[in-house]
Amino acid sequence: MHWTDVTAQALAHKGKKHIISTGITPSGEFHIGHLREILTGDMISRAARNAGLEVDFIFIVDDADPLRKVYPFLHDDYSQFIGHQIGSIPAPDENGKPDFEKFSKDGLSYADYFLSPFLEALRKIGVVPRIIKNLHSYQSGAFDEVAKIACDKAEDIREIIERVSTRELAEDWFPWSPLDSKGSLEGVKVTGYEYPLVHWKDSHGVEGSSDITKGEGKLPWRIDWPAKWSWIGVTCEAFGKDHGAAGGSYATGREICQLFGHSPPQPLTYEWISLKGQGAMSSSTGNTIGPIEALELVPPEILRLLIAQSKPNKAIEFDTGMSLVNLADEYERLLSRNFDEELAVEDLSRRRKVQIEDSIGALKMSIVSPESSLESSNISFRHLCLLAQTKTSDDMVWSSLGYCETDKPPSTLVDRLNKMKLWINSKHLPEEMRISIIDNPEIEMFTDFGQEEVKVLKLLIDELKTCEWNKEDIGNVIPNSAKSIDLSPRIAYFVAYKSLMGRPRGPRLAPILAEMEREKIIKILEQCLTVINSQG
């Protein structure tokens, strides 16, 4: 079974109705790494529904969390808001400064500023969870009951955290963090507790009381998390490996939530998605690729496949270059496979059957909507990239693919071509995929040409004039232009790439030339020969 079906099966043993939860703190721009959490939850929800379970899939926005520091993308003006809840401070303007006017006029908070584009990206990839905002939940009294239990059982919770995490809490620690006189959660000392009030003294010397029922503060993270499980009724949650580590917040949370009268949810720990060669993605450091940015380059199914094809405990390395190319082509290969035939093979090994079933599950979870049809375009990402760079118009691309006025390409393919053109014109196109045929060769291109290279160039021109103009024949002509005079085929490829692209190597040449006009290629090569001869 696919990993989502395994989790769904485990949930089925625990009951018919389930609340599957994910949650993120919108402290900066969301990135592809964040998709792993919410897509993992979405895919488990889909598998559970397929198994006949009733599922409520929720996304908790942790906007009651404080601003930890002035991140590199923020102006120093945000220093006044360190420790303030990100759902209650202004969003940044185009210069990274707090936009007080928009905050007072439209109520656009710091958290909403980063959340809104992420929710839009989620809609495009078929993820529409029920949104629960943590700050509103505190202020509306949703945490009232569990917060009272936490404060009443402060010593029990202290014992759990210290024992499980093996770290000692401060002597004045208390399971409620009040807001101080300026609205910050930092530097506040609890001086007493009489429900519903937590009394405090802040770093400015001001004394006051925090009303739990009005959300004038929040529970610390290790208590906040199991508290949410309890009042919402969460039965399954995916979370990062940091929370799942020994002594981590899940280990303490599973005991604390039982104090609240709730069983801990079914856990699913996932590994990070990292940028190839750059490490784990991080909103605070700017080491990210955003989902909106990625969705401009590829169809949403490709991003879903990124998560669906890897078990959660497997780390993923990603970039918007060759990783994207390979992922997109893998999606097309999955679409074109006949899984019924593959499963019907006699003496099919168990290992092979598991691989096939994993592929079927990954493909199903990649589809944006469960009702969507599975249709392959039979056009690889690589080939579409080639056509988009070698054809001078969309009509020429469609003609090359066999479409015409009476048989137009499907809208999905038109969308793929439009995204492909954006990708080609962006910084993300891998150099090995870039096609740049030189129209006007210059002598500097041929400084490393000797007599052998010139002979090969002449033979290459002659043979290209008469061969069948397809990638197979062109692919034979190039090496034969050297082998016919007992030279290494490497010389022929060197000559062809230098003459046509001005570099010693590049993407596969024969498929590129086959999509271009023979006359244009011959003309360029003859110009190269003229330039070489002009220098004696």
N, C-alpha and C positions, 0 to 999 in steps of 0.2 A: 504493500500500500504506500501511497504518497504520504509524506510526513504529516500533512494536514489531516488525512483520513485517520492516521494513527491517533492523533490528538482528539479528533471527533469521537472515535471509538471509546477512548478513555472517558470522555465527558458523558457519553451515553450510559455508561455503567453507573454514573452518579445521579442521573435524573433526566427529566424530559426538557426542563426549562433552564436556560443558561444566560448569564450576562457576561459577555466577553469584553474585556477592557484594555485600552491602551492609553497612554498619557505622556505628554511632553510639556516641558517648560519653554514658552516662546521667548527666550532671552536674546535671540538674534535670528538671522535668516535661517530658515529651514533648509536642510540639504538632503541629498539622496540617502545618507545614512539614517535619517529620521524615517524614511519610507520603510525601512526594514521592520521597525516596530509596528507601525500602523498597518502595513500590508500583511504582516504575519497575522495580526489579529483579524483582519478582513478575510484572509484565506481560511483561517480556522473557522470563522463564522460561516463562510460559504460551505465548507465541508460538513459542518455540523447540521446546517439546514438540509444539505443533500442526504444526510443520514436520518432525517425526519425529526430533528430536534427544533424546539422553539428558541430562537436566539435574538437577543438584544445586543447589538454591537455599539459600544460607546467609546468616545474619545474625550478624555479628561484633559482640559487645558489648565495647567498649573500656573494660573496667573496670580495666585496669592503668594507665590514665591518672591523673594526680594531681589532687587538688582544687586548683583554681587560686587561689581566693580565697573569702572568706566572702560568699556571695551574699545579696541582700536578703531572701530567704525563710529564711535560716539565722540561728541565734543566734550571738552572738560566741564561744560556747564552741567553735565549729568552727575557730577560729583555730589551735588546737593541732594540727589535722589538715591544714593547708595544706601541699601537697607530698606528702601520703600518697596511696596508690593508693585510688581510690574503691570498689574491690571488697574492701578490707580495713579499712574504717572503719565505725562504726555508722551506721545509718539515723537520720534525724531523727524526733523525736516530734511531737506535735500543736503544740508551741510552738517547733519548729525547733531544739530542743536534741538533742545526740547521745543516742540511746536505748541506753545501755550494757547494760541488763538484757536487752532483746530481742536485742541482738547476741550476748551471751554464751549466752543460752538457745536462741534459734532460728537464730542465725547470719545474721540479716537485715542485709545490708550496705547502705551508702548507695546503691550502684549498683542492687542488687536492689529497693530501695524504689521507685525511679523506673521500673525496667524492668518489673516485674510488671504494673501496669495497662496499660502500652503493649502488652505481649504479649497481654493479654486483648482489647484493642481490635483488634489484628491478627487474632485468631481470628474476631472478629465480621465482619471485612471479607474473610474468606477467605484470609488470608495466614498460612501455617504453615511458616516456614523451619526449616532445621536451625540450632540455636543453637550458636555457638562463643564461649565466654567467654575473653577474652584473658589475664586474670590466671591462670586455671587452665592455659591453654596454656603460659605461661611456666613456671609452677611444676611442670608435669608433664614438661617437657623438650622440648616440641614445637618450641620456638625454638632448641634447642641447636645444631643444625648450621648454620643461617643466622647465628646470633649469633656463632659461632666464625669463620665466613668474614668477617663484618663486622669483627670485632676484628683478625683476621689481615690484612685489607686496609684498614685504617683510612685510610692515606694515599690509596689509590685512591678511596675514598668521599669523603674530604675534597675531592679534586680535582673530582669530579663535582658535588658540592653547590656549591662555590665558583664553578665555571665556569658551571653552568646557572642557578643562582639569582642570580649576580653579587653575592653578599655574602660577606664574609670571616668565616670561623669563628674562634673564640678559639684562642689558641695552645695551650691545654691541652685543647682539645676532644677527645672520644673517643666512638666509636660505641656506647657502653654507658653507661647511667645507673644507677649502683649505689644501693641503699637505704642511708641513713646509719644511725647508731647508734640513732636514734629512729624509723626506718621512713619517712623522707622522701626524696624524689628531688631535693630542692632543696639547693643549697649544698654539693654533694659534689665534691671534686676527685680525679680519677683520678691515681694516683701510679705505677702500673705494671700490667703484664698478663703473666700466664703461664697459659695455658689450663688449667683452666677458671676460674681466679680473676682478677678485676679488683681490684687493690688501690686503696684510697682513703683520703682524710682528709676528715672532715666539718667543718662550721662550728663544732662544739663542741670541736674539737681532738682528737677520737677518730679512731684509725686502725683499718682493718679490711680485709676482703676479701669480695668479692661473687662467689658461685658462679653462673656462667652456667647450668649444667645444672639448678640448683634455682630459677631465676627470681628471684634476689635482686637485682632491678632490672629494667630493660627497655631496649629499643632506643629512641632518640629517634624522633619521629614520622616524619621523612623516610626513616628506615631501617626502622622498624617496619612501615610500610605495604607496601613491596615484599617484606619478609620474609614477611608473611602470604600475599601472592600466591604466594610460592615454596613454602612448606611445605604450604599447603592445595591449591595447584594451580589458583588462580583464573584463569579465561579471559575473564571479562567483569565489569565493575563500573561502576555509575553513581555519580557523585559531584558535589558542588557546584562552582559556577563558580570559587570561590576556589582549590580544589585544581587546577583545570584551567587556570589563568592561566599566561601565559608565565613560566617560571622557577619555577613552583609545584611542589607536592609530587609531582604526577604526572610532570612533566617530569624531575625528578631520580629519581623512583622507577623509571621505565621503564629507565633506565640501570643503576641499582643492582641491580635484580632480575636483570639479566643476569649480574652478578657471582655471583649465587646459582645460576646455571644455569637460569633460568626466563625465558620470554618474557613481556613485559608484557601485561596483559589488554586486551581490546577496551574502550576507554573510552566512556562516554556522560556528557557534562557537562550538568547541569541548572541552571536558574535558580531563584531563591528563590520561595517563596510568602510574600507579605507581607499584613499586615492593612491593609485599605483605610484610607488616611489616617493610618496609624501606623507604616509601614515594616516591615522584615523582622522575622519572629517570632524571639524569643530567650528561651530558658529562663532565662538568667541575669538578664535584666531584668524578666521576668514579662510581656513583651509577647506573649501567646500565647492560642490557643484550643486546648484539648486534644481529642484524638480521642474520648475517652470522653464528654466534654461534647457534642461534635457528634453522636455516635451516639445520644445521648438524644433528639435533635431530628429526625433524618432517618434513613431506611434506609441501610444501608451502601453500597448501589449508588450513591447520590448522591456520597459521598466518593470512591469509585473513579472516577466520571465526571470529577470535578474534575481528576484526574491524567491520565486516559485521553484526554480530548478536546484536551489542549494538548501540542504538541511540547515535549520537555524543555528546549529552548533558549528557550522563551517564558516570561517572568515571569507569575506568577499573583497577582492581587489578590483577597482573599477576606474575607468577613465572614459572620456568622451572621444577617444581616438580609436585604436584598434580593438579595445574591449567592446566598444559599441558596435563596430563592424562585425565582430565574431558573434556577439549576442544576437544581432538582427538576423544574421545568416542562419544561426541555430534555430531561431523561431521559424523561418521559412522551411528549414529541413523538417522540423517537427510537424508542420502543417501538411507537408507532402508525403509523410510516411503513412503506410497502410498498416495500422496496428493490429487489425483483425487477422490479417495474413501472418504477421510476425508471431502472434500468439498461437496461431493454428499449426505452427511447425511441429512436426513429430519430434519426440525426445528433446523438447525444449528444456534446457537446464533451469534449475531454480534461480540461479544467479541472473541468467538472461531474462527470465520472466520478471524478476524484481526490477531490472533496469527498464524494461518496456513499460511496466506499470508506473514506475516513477516518471517516465517521459509523458505518459498519458495524463497523469495527475498534474505535472508541471504545465502542460499545454492548456488543460482545462482552467487552471488557476490564472493563466496569463490573459485569458479573454476578459475584456473590460466588463461585459455583462454576461451572466450565465445563459441568457437567451440568445446571445450572438452566435452566428453561424461560423464554422471553421472552414475558411476558404483560403487556399494558398494562391498567391499571385504568380508563383513559379519564377519569380525574379529576385535574385539575390541582391543584398545590399551593395555588394561590390559591383555587380553589373549595372545597377541603377546609378551608382556613383560614376562609373565609367561613361555611361550615356549622357549624364547631366553635364559632364565636362567636355565631351567630344561633339555633341550636337548643338547647333546654334539656335534651336527653337524647341519648344515642347512638342510641336507637331512632328518634328523629326524624331524625337524620342519615341513617341507613340507609334510612328510608322515603323521604326526599327523593331518594335515589340509586336508588330502585327496588327495594330489597331488602325482603324480608318474612320471616315465620316459616318459610316453606317454601323460601325462597331466600336463605340467609344470606350476608353478605359474606365474602370469603376472609380467611384469617388475616393475610395480608400487608396488607390494607386496614385491618383492625382495629388492627394494629400501627402503621400510619401515622397513624391517628386519635389513638391514645394519645400518640405522639410529638408530634403537632400540638398537642395540649392542653398538653403540657409547654412547647413553644415559645411558645405564646400567653401562658402565665403566667410566662415568663422575661423577662429583660432584653433578649433578642435580637429580639423582635418589632418590626419597623419601624413607626414611627408611622403611615405611610401605609396599613398593613395593619390597624391596630387599629380595631375596630368597637365603639363605645360609644353606644348609643341612649339618650337621656335620658328617663327615665320621668316626672320631675317638673320641667318647665320653670320657670325663675324669670325675673323681669322683667329682670335684668341681661343676659340673653342678647339682648334686643331693643332695646338702647339706640341702635343704629344703624339701626333700622327706621323708614322713613317711610311715607307714604301708599301709594306704589307697592308697597313690600314687603308691606304688609298686604293690598292688593288681590290680589297674586299668591298669597299664602298662602290666601286664601278660595277662589280658583279652583283651586288645587292640591288642596284638600280635596274640592271638588265633583267634580273629574275623577277623583281616586283612588277615590272611592266607586263609580264606575260603570265604570271601565276593566277590561279583562281583567287578572287578577292574574298577570302574567308580566313578565320583565325587559324584553322588547321594548316592550310597551305602556306600562309604567311609565316606561321610558326616553324615550318620546315625550311622555308627559303632563307631565313636569317642565319641559322647555323650552317646551312649548305653553302652559303656564299664564301665561307672560310674553309670548310672541309673540302670543297671541290679543288682547292689549290694546296691541299695538305697543311692547312693551318688550324689552330685550335678554335673551336666554336666560341670560346671566350672573347677572341678578337672581334668576331662578328657582332656579338652583343655590345661590346664596348663601342664599336663604330656606330652601330644603330642608335644607341642611347645618346652618345655624344653629338651625333649629327641632328637628331630630332628633338632632344630634350636638353642638350648642353651639359649633361652630367653622365657619369660612367655607369649608372644603374638607376632603376626606377621600377614602377609597377609593370606587370606583365605586358609586353609590348604588342604581341600579335593581336589580342582581343581589342586593344586600343586602335590599332591601325585598321582593323577590319570594320570598325564603326565610322571611319573617316573616308573621305573621297580619295581614290587611288591617285588621281591627277594632282591633288594637293600634296600628297606625300612624295610623289616622284619629283615634283617641282622643287620642294624643299631640299631633297637629297642632291638634285642637280645643282642647285644654288651652292650647296656645301662644296661640291666638286669644283665649281667655278672659283669660289673663294680660295680654295687650296691651290689651284693651278695659277691663280693670279700672283701668288707669292713665289712661284718658281719651284 
